[in-house]
Amino acid sequence: MIRVVLPHHLQTLASCGREVTVNVDGIVTQRTVLDALETRYPMLRGTVREHVTLKRRPRVRFFADGEDVSHESPDTELPASIVSGDQPFMIVGAIAGG
C-alpha cells in the first residue's frame, strides 16, 4: 500500500481524508501512483495531471521522502520509504509569493 497525502481542495473533491492509500503493482513511480490514485478516485482525473498529456499541472508539486520530485521523470522509481509505506507520497499545491 502506498500512502498519498492530498491537499485540502483535492480531499474535498474526492470526499476523503488527508491521507489515502493506493495499491500499485510493479515498480512504484510517480506515474503508477497517480494512475492508481485516479483509478480509485476518478473525480481527481485532470486535477493533478492534464487529461491528454498526463503532464503534471504547473501549480502542483510532488514530494517523496522530503524531496521535491516534481521535475523528475514520471517513470523514475520512488524511494524505498515510499514503496514500504514508511513515508507518504505528497501532492502539494504550489504557493507563489514572497
Sequence and secondary structure as in RCSB ss.txt:
>XXXX:A:sequence
MIRVVLPHHLQTLASCGREVTVNVDGIVTQRTVLDALETRYPMLRGTVREHVTLKRRPRVRFFADGEDVSHESPD
TELPASIVSGDQPFMIVGAIAGG
>XXXX:A:secstr
 EEEE  HHHHHHHT  SEEEE   SS BHHHHHHHHHHH GGGTTTSB TTT  B TTEEEEETTEE TTS TT
SB  HHHHTTSS EEEEE     
